[in-house]
Amino acid sequence: MPNQKQGSEQLQTLMQSGQISGSFSFNGTLSKEDEEMSRSALSTFKAKEEEIEKRKMEVRERVQAQLGRVEEETRRLAIIREELETLADPMKKDVQTVRKRIDVVNKELKPLGQTCQKKEKEYKEALEAFNEKHKEKVQLISRLMELVGESEKMRLKKLEELSKSIETIQ
């Protein structure tokens, strides 16, 4: 009986809005003309309800179709994203490998650079010591030459004196 109750409520609403006019008899029953009008109004109302329900179903179907397309596009985008990630991964791994290798080489270079600086310092110190000793040697050789030269002069002078003394003896 809920449909009958619903129908009478809808009928009352239509009557109040002025869409159905009619008069009730004293005993509260509808006249034949009023019944026909109410049936007509009820059938019009049902037709409109069916039209609304039909449109509602059409809209629901379009929404479902749109949702289906959206889901398909979402799947396609997910596939494209995965492909992009796989494209980036090999390069990323290569870059990381090269960077790690650079870090290793940098760690190896640091002590080698320190060793080079230490050896370079030692070389400069050794070269400086060598140059000083060489200079000292040159000075000593010069002094030796002077001494040898003076010694020869003195011996020659002594020989001349001896030679003169021998000449005087003869």
ChimeraX attribute file (.defattr): number of C-alpha atoms within 10 A of each C-alpha:
attribute: neighborCount
match mode: 1-to-1
recipient: residues
	/A:1	6
	/A:2	7
	/A:3	8
	/A:4	9
	/A:5	10
	/A:6	11
	/A:7	16
	/A:8	14
	/A:9	12
	/A:10	15
	/A:11	19
	/A:12	14
	/A:13	13
	/A:14	17
	/A:15	15
	/A:16	11
	/A:17	10
	/A:18	10
	/A:19	12
	/A:20	17
	/A:21	13
	/A:22	14
	/A:23	12
	/A:24	11
	/A:25	9
	/A:26	7
	/A:27	6
	/A:28	8
	/A:29	11
	/A:30	15
	/A:31	13
	/A:32	9
	/A:33	11
	/A:34	16
	/A:35	13
	/A:36	12
	/A:37	16
	/A:38	23
	/A:39	13
	/A:40	13
	/A:41	18
	/A:42	17
	/A:43	12
	/A:44	12
	/A:45	16
	/A:46	13
	/A:47	12
	/A:48	12
	/A:49	12
	/A:50	12
	/A:51	12
	/A:52	12
	/A:53	12
	/A:54	12
	/A:55	12
	/A:56	12
	/A:57	12
	/A:58	12
	/A:59	12
	/A:60	12
	/A:61	12
	/A:62	12
	/A:63	12
	/A:64	12
	/A:65	12
	/A:66	12
	/A:67	12
	/A:68	12
	/A:69	12
	/A:70	12
	/A:71	12
	/A:72	12
	/A:73	12
	/A:74	12
	/A:75	12
	/A:76	12
	/A:77	12
	/A:78	12
	/A:79	12
	/A:80	12
	/A:81	12
	/A:82	12
	/A:83	12
	/A:84	11
	/A:85	12
	/A:86	12
	/A:87	11
	/A:88	11
	/A:89	12
	/A:90	11
	/A:91	11
	/A:92	13
	/A:93	11
	/A:94	11
	/A:95	12
	/A:96	12
	/A:97	12
	/A:98	12
	/A:99	12
	/A:100	12
	/A:101	12
	/A:102	12
	/A:103	12
	/A:104	11
	/A:105	11
	/A:106	12
	/A:107	11
	/A:108	11
	/A:109	12
	/A:110	11
	/A:111	11
	/A:112	12
	/A:113	11
	/A:114	11
	/A:115	12
	/A:116	12
	/A:117	12
	/A:118	12
	/A:119	12
	/A:120	12
	/A:121	12
	/A:122	12
	/A:123	12
	/A:124	12
	/A:125	12
	/A:126	12
	/A:127	12
	/A:128	12
	/A:129	12
	/A:130	12
	/A:131	12
	/A:132	12
	/A:133	12
	/A:134	12
	/A:135	12
	/A:136	12
	/A:137	12
	/A:138	12
	/A:139	12
	/A:140	12
	/A:141	12
	/A:142	12
	/A:143	12
	/A:144	12
	/A:145	12
	/A:146	12
	/A:147	12
	/A:148	12
	/A:149	12
	/A:150	12
	/A:151	12
	/A:152	12
	/A:153	12
	/A:154	12
	/A:155	12
	/A:156	12
	/A:157	12
	/A:158	12
	/A:159	12
	/A:160	12
	/A:161	12
	/A:162	12
	/A:163	12
	/A:164	12
	/A:165	11
	/A:166	10
	/A:167	9
	/A:168	8
	/A:169	7
	/A:170	6
